Amino acid sequence: MAGIGGKLGIFGELLAFLMHRKKWWLAPILILLVLLSLLIVLTEGSAVAPFIYTLF
């Protein structure tokens, strides 16, 4: 299990933690956080940004 964490960095460590501790309920929360952060980063400099802010 330690081989997964060493090769992929922090994401591998997180995956190893989820597999070892059986904390699968954390996976949807983490996926949602990653998607929201990607949305914010990708629309930061575009003309769509004012419309994205209305969602929050």
N, CA, C and O of each residue as an XYZ file, in Angstrom:
224
protein
N       0.822     -1.196      0.000
C       0.000      0.000      0.000
C       0.869      1.264      0.000
O       0.466      2.291     -0.546
N       2.053      1.193      0.607
C       2.912      2.368      0.666
C       3.459      2.725     -0.713
O       3.833      3.875     -0.944
N       3.512      1.760     -1.635
C       4.003      2.028     -2.979
C       3.116      2.991     -3.737
O       3.606      3.795     -4.530
N       1.820      2.918     -3.505
C       0.889      3.829     -4.182
C       1.149      5.258     -3.722
O       1.199      6.175     -4.542
N       1.315      5.452     -2.419
C       1.508      6.784     -1.883
C       2.813      7.417     -2.321
O       2.871      8.627     -2.540
N       3.856      6.622     -2.452
C       5.159      7.166     -2.815
C       5.243      7.621     -4.261
O       5.940      8.590     -4.561
N       4.547      6.942     -5.162
C       4.665      7.240     -6.584
C       3.813      8.436     -7.005
O       4.205      9.193     -7.893
N       2.677      8.608     -6.387
C       1.745      9.639     -6.842
C       1.702     10.881     -5.957
O       0.886     11.771     -6.197
N       2.542     10.962     -4.964
C       2.584     12.140     -4.116
C       1.393     12.213     -3.181
O       0.959     11.207     -2.619
N       0.874     13.414     -3.024
C      -0.193     13.631     -2.053
C      -1.490     12.932     -2.449
O      -2.244     12.486     -1.584
N      -1.753     12.835     -3.750
C      -2.965     12.145     -4.184
C      -2.872     10.644     -3.922
O      -3.864     10.000     -3.581
N      -1.694     10.108     -4.082
C      -1.482      8.702     -3.764
C      -1.607      8.433     -2.276
O      -2.159      7.414     -1.862
N      -1.090      9.357     -1.476
C      -1.230      9.218     -0.028
C      -2.699      9.253      0.377
O      -3.134      8.485      1.234
N      -3.455     10.146     -0.243
C      -4.883     10.244      0.058
C      -5.609      8.978     -0.370
O      -6.462      8.479      0.364
N      -5.289      8.460     -1.527
C      -5.899      7.227     -2.004
C      -5.542      6.059     -1.087
O      -6.400      5.234     -0.771
N      -4.296      5.986     -0.664
C      -3.868      4.928      0.245
C      -4.597      5.038      1.577
O      -4.982      4.025      2.161
N      -4.789      6.264      2.061
C      -5.527      6.465      3.306
C      -6.967      5.995      3.168
O      -7.491      5.304      4.042
N      -7.608      6.376      2.058
C      -9.000      5.974      1.849
C      -9.131      4.457      1.757
O     -10.082      3.878      2.282
N      -8.181      3.819      1.093
C      -8.250      2.370      0.942
C      -7.965      1.660      2.261
O      -8.625      0.677      2.599
N      -6.992      2.155      2.995
C      -6.593      1.497      4.231
C      -7.631      1.684      5.339
O      -7.957      0.735      6.052
N      -8.145      2.896      5.483
C      -9.081      3.198      6.568
C     -10.545      2.976      6.191
O     -11.433      3.105      7.033
N     -10.792      2.643      4.931
C     -12.159      2.416      4.432
C     -13.056      3.638      4.653
O     -14.191      3.517      5.115
N     -12.535      4.789      4.322
C     -13.264      6.061      4.460
C     -13.799      6.502      3.097
O     -13.519      7.612      2.644
N     -14.565      5.634      2.452
C     -15.044      5.915      1.103
C     -16.053      7.047      1.060
O     -16.284      7.612     -0.009
N     -16.666      7.400      2.188
C     -17.623      8.499      2.191
C     -16.920      9.839      1.990
O     -17.579     10.834      1.689
N     -15.606      9.886      2.147
C     -14.860     11.121      1.910
C     -14.623     11.378      0.420
O     -14.399     12.523      0.025
N     -14.668     10.355     -0.397
C     -14.354     10.491     -1.817
C     -15.283     11.480     -2.541
O     -14.771     12.332     -3.268
N     -16.613     11.420     -2.388
C     -17.451     12.400     -3.090
C     -17.206     13.839     -2.642
O     -17.302     14.768     -3.444
N     -16.893     14.019     -1.377
C     -16.604     15.363     -0.871
C     -15.333     15.897     -1.518
O     -15.284     17.050     -1.946
N     -14.315     15.062     -1.587
C     -13.053     15.488     -2.185
C     -13.190     15.747     -3.677
O     -12.596     16.689     -4.202
N     -13.965     14.920     -4.360
C     -14.182     15.118     -5.801
C     -14.908     16.441     -6.036
O     -14.565     17.185     -6.954
N     -15.903     16.730     -5.213
C     -16.640     17.986     -5.350
C     -15.733     19.187     -5.094
O     -15.819     20.186     -5.809
N     -14.879     19.105     -4.100
C     -13.946     20.201     -3.815
C     -12.968     20.422     -4.972
O     -12.656     21.561     -5.317
N     -12.491     19.335     -5.563
C     -11.573     19.458     -6.701
C     -12.283     20.077     -7.897
O     -11.717     20.937     -8.572
N     -13.504     19.657     -8.168
C     -14.250     20.216     -9.301
C     -14.560     21.694     -9.104
O     -14.444     22.482    -10.043
N     -14.954     22.078     -7.894
C     -15.220     23.492     -7.634
C     -13.958     24.334     -7.743
O     -13.999     25.449     -8.262
N     -12.843     23.812     -7.260
C     -11.601     24.572     -7.371
C     -11.159     24.706     -8.826
O     -10.653     25.755     -9.224
N     -11.346     23.652     -9.622
C     -11.031     23.755    -11.051
C     -11.932     24.771    -11.750
O     -11.472     25.516    -12.615
N     -13.194     24.804    -11.386
C     -14.118     25.775    -11.956
C     -13.676     27.196    -11.647
O     -13.712     28.067    -12.517
N     -13.265     27.427    -10.423
C     -12.817     28.772    -10.035
C     -11.537     29.153    -10.750
O     -11.404     30.285    -11.217
N     -10.593     28.231    -10.846
C      -9.315     28.531    -11.496
C      -9.496     28.762    -12.993
O      -8.904     29.685    -13.553
N     -10.303     27.940    -13.639
C     -10.459     28.052    -15.087
C     -11.276     29.264    -15.514
O     -11.082     29.765    -16.622
N     -12.173     29.745    -14.683
C     -13.010     30.886    -15.064
C     -12.530     32.188    -14.436
O     -13.221     33.204    -14.515
N     -11.375     32.169    -13.824
C     -10.884     33.352    -13.126
C     -10.683     34.546    -14.054
O     -11.051     35.667    -13.704
N     -10.121     34.328    -15.196
C      -9.799     35.444    -16.075
C     -10.727     35.574    -17.268
O     -10.402     36.288    -18.216
N     -11.854     34.916    -17.250
C     -12.707     34.949    -18.430
C     -13.905     35.873    -18.227
O     -14.123     36.407    -17.139
N     -14.668     36.047    -19.292
C     -15.859     36.885    -19.231
C     -17.013     36.182    -18.533
O     -18.037     36.800    -18.244
N     -16.849     34.889    -18.261
C     -17.904     34.115    -17.607
C     -17.870     34.299    -16.092
O     -18.829     33.938    -15.410
N     -16.795     34.847    -15.560
C     -16.604     34.959    -14.119
C     -17.766     35.641    -13.388
O     -18.177     35.137    -12.343
N     -18.318     36.757    -13.877
C     -19.435     37.359    -13.137
C     -20.657     36.448    -13.030
O     -21.414     36.544    -12.064
N     -20.852     35.580    -13.997
C     -21.991     34.672    -13.949
C     -21.736     33.499    -13.010
O     -22.671     32.964    -12.414
N     -20.477     33.099    -12.876
C     -20.123     32.012    -11.959
C     -20.333     32.474    -10.527
O     -20.798     31.698     -9.692
N     -20.000     33.726    -10.227
C     -20.134     34.217     -8.865
C     -21.570     34.245     -8.391
O     -21.817     34.183     -7.187
N     -22.521     34.335     -9.299
C     -23.921     34.334     -8.891
C     -24.366     32.952     -8.394
O     -25.371     32.839     -7.693
N     -23.619     31.904     -8.758
C     -23.966     30.569     -8.276
C     -23.643     30.396     -6.806
O     -24.241     29.558     -6.131
N     -22.707     31.177     -6.307
C     -22.300     31.049     -4.908
C     -22.913     32.183     -4.144
O     -22.714     32.291     -2.934
